[in-house]
Amino acid sequence: MPTTLTPAELIREPPLVHADGFGAPTTYQLATRVLEYLATVVQAGDATLETGEGVSTILCAMLGARHTCVTPNGDAVGRIRAYCDSHHISLDHVTFAMGLSEEVLPTLGDAPLDLVVIDGSHSLPATFIDWYYAGRRLRVGGLVVVDDVQLWPCALLAEFLESEPMWREVFSEPGRTRVFERTQPGELIRHWQLQPLVVAETERRSHPMSRTLGTKAGNAWRLLRARRYSTILEKVRKNLQGR
Ligand SMILES: C[S@@+](CC[C@H](N)C(=O)[O-])C[C@H]1O[C@@H](n2cnc3c(N)ncnc32)[C@H](O)[C@@H]1O
C-alpha cells in the first residue's frame, strides 16, 4: 500500500528521528522553507545524495528520488526506517551508506548526481570534503545545498562557491542555508591564483593594517594610502544608507 502522507504533511509534522545530548528525541532537520524548496526541485527518478540523515532523507524517499544517505548514525537510520515503515513510505530507492562522509564519499564512485545536500559533519575540512566528492558528480544544472551557514566552515564553503564562476546561487534561507547551481562542467578545484576568494583573502591578510584593524578599517587604510578619496566617500555614503 503506497503512502497517503504528502510531503507538505511530513514537513508540517516531522518525526523526531534525532536524539539530543541527553538522548531525548528531537529533530535537527533542514529549515521548513528549505524542505519546501527541495519538494519543488526534486523529481521522481532524480539522483540525490545527502551527508547526514533525517527528515530530508524521508522527503527524498517520498519524492521518488534515487537517494544516497551518508551517515554514521545507525540509531537515527533505525528511526527513519521505522517511521517510513509505519507510514508505507518506500525506501526501495534509498541507499544508506553507513560511516563518516569524509571516509565513505570517496568510495561511492562517480555516477552523476542531480542534487547534493551537505548537512553532516559541519566541521573543517569535512564540509569541503563532502562538497568535493559529491559536488564533482553534480551535472551542470545540478544543485548543492549548503546547510547551517551560521557555522563558519559552512559559511566559508558558501562564500567560496559564491566567488567561483562555476556556481550560481539560486536559493537561500538567510543565516541558515544557501543553494548553488553548478553552471559549468570541469574540475572543481583550480589553481589558487585563479580562485578570487583565495586571492582576495590572501591579499587582505598580508596587509599589516588589515591584521591590526580588521577588514573594513584595513581596507579604508589602504584606500587612504592610495588617495582614493572618492571611493572612500562612496563607501561611507553606502554605509550610512545601510548597504
Ligand atoms: C543536522 S543533522 C541532518 C538533518 C537532516 N538533513 C534533516 O533534514 O533532518 C546532521 C547529522 O549528520 C550526521 N553526521 C555527523 N557527522 C557526520 C559525518 N562525518 N558524516 C556524515 N554524517 C554525519 C549526524 O548523525 C547528524 O544527525
The ligand as a MOL file (V3000), in Angstrom:
LIG
                    3D

  0  0  0     0  0            999 V3000
M  V30 BEGIN CTAB
M  V30 COUNTS 27 29 0 0 0
M  V30 BEGIN ATOM
M  V30 1 C 21.7040 18.3350 11.1370 0
M  V30 2 S 21.5690 16.5920 11.0700 0 CHG=1
M  V30 3 C 20.9150 16.3070 9.4690 0
M  V30 4 C 19.4890 16.7800 9.3590 0
M  V30 5 C 18.7630 16.3430 8.1130 0
M  V30 6 N 19.3080 16.9900 6.9300 0
M  V30 7 C 17.2960 16.6230 8.2300 0
M  V30 8 O 16.7220 17.3560 7.3950 0
M  V30 9 O 16.6940 16.1170 9.1950 0 CHG=-1
M  V30 10 C 23.2530 16.1540 10.9070 0
M  V30 11 C 23.5150 14.6680 11.0160 0
M  V30 12 O 24.7800 14.4090 10.4220 0
M  V30 13 C 25.2980 13.2380 10.9530 0
M  V30 14 N 26.7580 13.3350 10.8970 0
M  V30 15 C 27.6360 13.8130 11.8100 0
M  V30 16 N 28.9010 13.7100 11.3850 0
M  V30 17 C 28.8380 13.1630 10.1440 0
M  V30 18 C 29.8020 12.8030 9.1630 0
M  V30 19 N 31.1000 12.9940 9.3770 0
M  V30 20 N 29.3490 12.2370 8.0170 0
M  V30 21 C 28.0300 12.0460 7.7940 0
M  V30 22 N 27.0720 12.3900 8.6800 0
M  V30 23 C 27.4720 12.9180 9.8370 0
M  V30 24 C 24.7450 13.1030 12.3650 0
M  V30 25 O 24.2430 11.8000 12.5190 0
M  V30 26 C 23.6350 14.1580 12.4280 0
M  V30 27 O 22.4190 13.6420 12.8780 0
M  V30 END ATOM
M  V30 BEGIN BOND
M  V30 1 1 1 2
M  V30 2 1 2 3
M  V30 3 1 2 10
M  V30 4 1 3 4
M  V30 5 1 4 5
M  V30 6 1 5 6
M  V30 7 1 5 7
M  V30 8 2 7 8
M  V30 9 1 7 9
M  V30 10 1 10 11
M  V30 11 1 11 12
M  V30 12 1 11 26
M  V30 13 1 12 13
M  V30 14 1 13 14
M  V30 15 1 13 24
M  V30 16 1 14 15
M  V30 17 1 14 23
M  V30 18 2 15 16
M  V30 19 1 16 17
M  V30 20 1 17 18
M  V30 21 2 17 23
M  V30 22 1 18 19
M  V30 23 2 18 20
M  V30 24 1 20 21
M  V30 25 2 21 22
M  V30 26 1 22 23
M  V30 27 1 24 25
M  V30 28 1 24 26
M  V30 29 1 26 27
M  V30 END BOND
M  V30 END CTAB
M  END
